[in-house]
Amino acid sequence: MRNWLKYQPGLRQYSLLAFCAATLLALPACTGLNQAAINSLQAAYQGPNRNFEAVPRNPAYQYMQVEVPGAASLTVLGYQYPNLQVWYAAKGEVVRLQGNRLLDTTGLNVNLANVQYTQGAQAPQTNARFDVPELGLFNVQATLQLQPTEPPKSNLAKMASATKGLYWYSETIVGSKALPAALEGLPPAIYGFAQALPEGINASELPPAVYGKQCLAPTYCLEWHRQ
């Protein structure tokens, strides 16, 4: 939890709520989530069996399916702050999204930390600065460019597209600055939006994506589908 508390000073007042939500299996009474949401999280099994897909969802809460290599989980929206969402899984994993992009993660085999996004030199570009602690990488810098693309072929992307016809965009790394050797061959991020993006839209003003995929290492990608 140490990572996300330091990004937004205004969020510090919610530290108790965040701590409780991250430990809701042990301390369910201290969260604002009702029992139905807690039951959904408890049913989210991390592994090859996807029994959470059949779990009834409480319409009072927002859910997001998250997948990483070898594991899948159901998460629930703990709270929302302007342009920031914090999602919790039953085993304590935390995924924070800023708009449609990953802001950081906690509890995964590979995590993204200390991410900063700023507007690039051109409207469809974004400058990113981030850490990948498990790879020993700190203060990595890259420029990302948004452009239309084909939908990914993963099962989660197909599920997202089947329920809501999506418009697909990728963010590729551009420019002459090379990534560290540990990130060579890093695939582009891919997002599925509910509507086509206006031509020339500023990359810092993107709506939340229904589906997203960002790779934290060349062979370790995180996918999510807001449901």
C-alpha positions as CSV (number, residue, x, y, z in Angstrom):
1,M,0.0,0.0,0.0
2,R,3.0,2.3,0.4
3,N,3.0,3.2,-3.3
4,W,-0.4,4.7,-4.0
5,L,-0.8,6.7,-0.8
6,K,1.9,9.2,-1.8
7,Y,0.6,10.2,-5.2
8,Q,-2.5,12.3,-4.2
9,P,-2.2,14.2,-0.9
10,G,-6.0,14.5,-0.9
11,L,-6.3,10.7,-0.7
12,R,-4.4,10.4,2.6
13,Q,-7.6,11.0,4.5
14,Y,-8.9,7.7,3.0
15,S,-5.9,5.6,4.2
16,L,-8.0,3.7,6.8
17,L,-10.6,2.9,4.2
18,A,-8.0,1.7,1.8
19,F,-6.3,-0.4,4.4
20,C,-9.5,-2.1,5.3
21,A,-10.5,-2.7,1.7
22,A,-7.2,-4.3,1.0
23,T,-7.6,-6.6,3.9
24,L,-11.3,-7.2,3.6
25,L,-11.1,-11.0,4.0
26,A,-9.9,-10.6,7.5
27,L,-11.7,-7.4,8.4
28,P,-14.8,-7.1,6.3
29,A,-16.7,-5.0,8.9
30,C,-14.3,-2.1,8.5
31,T,-15.0,-1.5,4.8
32,G,-17.8,0.3,3.1
33,L,-18.4,-2.7,0.8
34,N,-21.5,-4.7,1.6
35,Q,-21.5,-8.4,2.1
36,A,-22.6,-9.1,-1.5
37,A,-19.5,-7.3,-2.8
38,I,-17.3,-9.1,-0.3
39,N,-18.8,-12.5,-1.3
40,S,-18.0,-11.7,-4.9
41,L,-14.4,-11.0,-4.0
42,Q,-14.1,-14.1,-1.9
43,A,-15.3,-16.1,-4.8
44,A,-12.6,-14.7,-7.1
45,Y,-10.2,-17.5,-7.4
46,Q,-6.7,-16.8,-8.6
47,G,-5.7,-19.7,-10.8
48,P,-6.9,-21.7,-13.8
49,N,-10.5,-22.2,-12.4
50,R,-12.6,-19.1,-13.2
51,N,-15.5,-19.8,-10.8
52,F,-15.9,-16.0,-10.2
53,E,-17.4,-15.6,-13.7
54,A,-20.6,-17.2,-12.5
55,V,-20.8,-15.2,-9.3
56,P,-23.9,-12.8,-9.2
57,R,-22.8,-9.2,-9.3
58,N,-24.3,-6.5,-7.0
59,P,-25.4,-3.6,-9.3
60,A,-24.5,-1.2,-6.6
61,Y,-20.8,-1.9,-7.2
62,Q,-18.5,-1.8,-10.1
63,Y,-16.4,-4.8,-11.0
64,M,-13.4,-5.4,-13.1
65,Q,-11.9,-8.7,-14.3
66,V,-8.1,-8.6,-14.2
67,E,-5.7,-11.2,-15.7
68,V,-2.0,-11.7,-15.6
69,P,-0.1,-14.8,-16.9
70,G,-1.3,-17.8,-15.1
71,A,-3.9,-16.1,-12.9
72,A,-7.3,-14.3,-13.1
73,S,-9.2,-12.4,-10.5
74,L,-12.3,-10.3,-10.0
75,T,-11.8,-6.9,-8.4
76,V,-14.2,-4.3,-7.0
77,L,-14.0,-0.6,-7.2
78,G,-13.0,0.6,-3.7
79,Y,-13.4,4.3,-4.4
80,Q,-13.0,6.8,-7.1
81,Y,-11.3,10.2,-7.1
82,P,-11.1,12.6,-10.0
83,N,-9.5,10.6,-12.9
84,L,-8.4,7.9,-10.4
85,Q,-9.8,4.5,-9.6
86,V,-8.6,2.0,-7.1
87,W,-9.6,-1.6,-7.5
88,Y,-9.2,-4.4,-4.9
89,A,-8.9,-8.1,-5.3
90,A,-9.8,-10.6,-2.6
91,K,-6.2,-11.6,-1.8
92,G,-4.9,-8.0,-1.3
93,E,-3.8,-7.1,-4.8
94,V,-4.5,-3.5,-5.8
95,V,-4.7,-2.0,-9.2
96,R,-4.9,1.8,-9.7
97,L,-6.0,3.3,-12.9
98,Q,-5.5,6.9,-14.0
99,G,-8.1,7.4,-16.8
100,N,-7.4,4.4,-19.0
101,R,-3.8,3.8,-18.0
102,L,-2.2,1.9,-15.1
103,L,-1.0,4.2,-12.4
104,D,0.5,1.4,-10.2
105,T,-0.1,-2.1,-9.0
106,T,0.5,-3.9,-5.7
107,G,0.8,-7.6,-4.9
108,L,1.6,-8.9,-8.4
109,N,4.7,-10.9,-9.5
110,V,5.8,-7.8,-11.5
111,N,4.5,-4.4,-10.4
112,L,4.4,-0.9,-11.9
113,A,5.3,1.9,-9.4
114,N,5.8,5.7,-9.2
115,V,4.2,6.3,-12.6
116,Q,4.0,9.9,-13.9
117,Y,2.2,10.8,-17.1
118,T,2.6,14.2,-18.8
119,Q,1.4,15.6,-22.1
120,G,3.8,14.9,-25.0
121,A,5.0,17.3,-27.7
122,Q,2.1,16.3,-29.9
123,A,-1.6,15.8,-29.1
124,P,-1.6,12.0,-29.4
125,Q,1.6,11.6,-27.4
126,T,2.2,11.1,-23.7
127,N,5.4,11.1,-21.7
128,A,5.7,8.4,-19.1
129,R,8.1,7.9,-16.2
130,F,7.9,4.8,-14.1
131,D,9.6,2.1,-12.0
132,V,9.5,-1.7,-12.3
133,P,11.1,-2.7,-8.9
134,E,11.1,-6.4,-9.5
135,L,13.3,-5.9,-12.6
136,G,15.5,-3.4,-10.8
137,L,14.3,-0.6,-13.1
138,F,13.8,3.0,-11.8
139,N,13.1,6.3,-13.4
140,V,12.4,4.7,-16.8
141,Q,11.3,7.2,-19.4
142,A,9.3,6.7,-22.6
143,T,7.1,8.6,-25.1
144,L,3.9,6.9,-26.0
145,Q,1.9,7.6,-29.2
146,L,-1.8,6.7,-29.5
147,Q,-3.1,5.2,-32.8
148,P,-5.9,3.0,-34.1
149,T,-5.1,-0.7,-34.1
150,E,-6.6,-4.2,-34.5
151,P,-8.2,-5.8,-31.4
152,P,-6.0,-8.2,-29.4
153,K,-6.8,-11.9,-29.6
154,S,-6.9,-12.7,-26.0
155,N,-10.1,-14.3,-24.5
156,L,-10.6,-11.3,-22.2
157,A,-10.5,-8.9,-25.1
158,K,-12.9,-11.0,-27.1
159,M,-15.3,-11.1,-24.1
160,A,-15.1,-7.3,-23.7
161,S,-15.7,-6.8,-27.4
162,A,-18.6,-9.3,-27.6
163,T,-20.6,-7.5,-24.9
164,K,-19.7,-4.0,-26.0
165,G,-18.5,-3.3,-29.6
166,L,-15.3,-1.5,-28.9
167,Y,-12.9,0.8,-30.8
168,W,-9.3,-0.3,-30.5
169,Y,-6.2,1.9,-30.0
170,S,-2.6,1.1,-29.2
171,E,0.1,3.2,-27.4
172,T,3.5,2.4,-28.9
173,I,6.8,3.7,-27.7
174,V,8.3,6.3,-30.1
175,G,11.4,8.4,-30.2
176,S,15.1,7.6,-30.2
177,K,15.6,6.9,-26.5
178,A,16.0,3.2,-26.0
179,L,14.4,1.3,-23.2
180,P,16.5,-0.6,-20.7
181,A,17.6,-4.1,-21.9
182,A,15.1,-5.8,-19.5
183,L,12.3,-4.1,-21.4
184,E,13.4,-4.7,-24.9
185,G,10.6,-6.1,-27.0
186,L,7.9,-4.6,-24.6
187,P,4.6,-4.9,-26.5
188,P,2.5,-1.8,-26.9
189,A,-0.4,-1.0,-24.6
190,I,-3.9,-1.6,-26.1
191,Y,-7.2,-0.1,-25.1
192,G,-10.8,-0.7,-26.2
193,F,-13.1,2.3,-25.9
194,A,-16.9,2.4,-26.1
195,Q,-16.8,5.1,-28.7
196,A,-14.3,6.1,-31.5
197,L,-12.0,8.8,-30.3
198,P,-12.2,12.2,-32.1
199,E,-9.4,12.8,-34.5
200,G,-6.6,14.7,-32.9
201,I,-7.8,14.1,-29.3
202,N,-5.3,15.1,-26.7
203,A,-3.9,11.9,-25.2
204,S,-4.3,13.4,-21.7
205,E,-8.0,13.7,-22.1
206,L,-8.9,10.1,-23.0
207,P,-12.1,8.6,-21.5
208,P,-11.8,5.4,-19.3
209,A,-11.3,2.3,-21.5
210,V,-13.6,-0.7,-21.2
211,Y,-10.7,-2.9,-21.9
212,G,-7.0,-2.3,-21.3
213,K,-3.7,-4.2,-21.6
214,Q,-0.4,-3.0,-20.4
215,C,2.8,-5.0,-20.3
216,L,5.0,-4.6,-17.2
217,A,7.7,-6.8,-18.8
218,P,8.1,-8.3,-22.2
219,T,6.4,-11.5,-21.1
220,Y,4.2,-10.2,-18.3
221,C,1.1,-8.3,-19.3
222,L,-1.9,-7.2,-17.2
223,E,-5.3,-7.1,-18.9
224,W,-8.5,-5.7,-17.4
225,H,-12.1,-5.5,-18.4
226,R,-14.5,-3.1,-16.7
227,Q,-17.8,-4.9,-16.3
